Amino acid sequence: MYPAELVKPMREHLTQVGFEELHTAEAVDTSLAQSGTTLVVVNSVCGCAAANARPGAIMSLENDKRPAQTVTVFAGVDKEAVDKARAHMIPFPPSSPCMALFKDGELVHMLERHHIEGRPAELIAENLMNAYNEHC
């Protein structure tokens, strides 16, 4: 588990633009049980989260169509919430960072770490925007 002071700025990168942090399995289930679309970002301390994932997720919200809610869990910190979020992302293997778009509780789009690592934030944002245009 990472110290709270280490991850605080990484958490705030998303929460300051409106992402809701989920810390428990119950919070994840409650969030995904709502109707409409939900973007779940599994945040991470790694460099590709800082350079690609978080900026890409934030840029994607500049789209005309976007998820009704945006939430985040933090790998290596919120174990219970991350495990529950990943359970909803099956059949995809656990990875962080990663992003999943749900519609009415069903997984409709997934970006795994290998889709994020080494790709510019703009490309990640474009990928998510295309998913929003289709599902939101």
N, C-alpha and C positions, 0 to 999 in steps of 0.2 A: 504494500500500500504506500502511496506517495504522500508526503506531508502536505497538509492543507495549504500552507504558505507557498509551496512550490506550484501547485496547480491553480491557485486563485486567479492569476492573470489569464490563464488558459481557459478557465471557466467563464470569466468575464468577457472574453473575446466574443462569445456567443450570447451570453445573457444580456449584455448591454445593447444588443440589437433585437431583443425580444424572445430568445429561446428560453423555455422553461426547463430548469434542472429537475430531473427525477432522481430521487435517492433510494427509493424502495421498489421492490417487485410490485407491490400493490399500486404504487403510483404509475408504473409502466402499464399495468393491466387496465387501470382506470382511464389513462390517456388513450390507449389504443381501442378501448371499448366505445369511444365516442364516434358518432357518425361523421362522415367527411374525411378529409385527408390530413395525414400527420406525417411530417418529416422527422425521423429519429436520427440524430447524429451521435455515434459512439465516438466521443472525444478521446484524445490521447496526448501524452507528453512528447511524442515523437516529432521529429522535424517535418515529416510530411503532413502532419496535422496542422502545424503552425504555418507552413508555406503554401499548402494546397487545399487541405480539407476545410478548415474553418473559413478561410477567405472565399473558397468556392461556394460553400453553403450560404454565406452571407450575400455574395454577389447574385446567387440564384434567386434570391427573394426580390430582386428588382424587376422580375417578370410580371406581366399583367395577371397571369394566373399563378397562384401560389397556394401552398398548403394552408388549410384552416388553422392548423396549429404546428408549432415547431418546438421540439423537445430535444433534450440532450442528456446523456448519461456519460460518466467518465470512467474509462477503463483504468484499472489499477487503483480506483478510489471507491466507487459505488458498486461494489461487487454484486450485491443482491440485484440491483437495478440493471446492471449490465448483463448479468446472467439471464434475467427475465427477458430483456430486450432481444438478446441473441436467440433465446428460445422461440420468439416470434419470427425470427429471421431464418429459421430452418427451411430449406435444406442447405443454406449457405453456411460454410464453416465460420467459426468465430474469427474476426479480424478487427483490428483497430489501427487507425480510424476506419470507420465505414459509415455509410448512410443508407437509410431505407425509407421508402415512401410507402405508406399504408393508406388504403382507402376502405373505409368502413371496417377497419380491423384486419383487413387482408393485405398481405405484402404484394405490392404491384411493381416495385422497382427497387433494385439493389445496386449499390456501388461498394464493392469490396476494396480492401487496401490496395490490391494490385491494380485497381482502376484509378486509384488516387496517387499512389507513389510515383514520382517522376513525371506527373502530368501537371500542366499549369492550372492555376485556380480557375482561369477563364474557361478552360475545357470542361472542368468539373461542373462549373456553373451552367454551361451550355447543356451538358448531359441532364442535369437536374431540371432545367427549364423545359427541355423536351418532354420529360416525364410529367411535369406539372401541366403542360399544354394538353397532354393526352388524358391525364387522370383527375385534374382539379377542375 
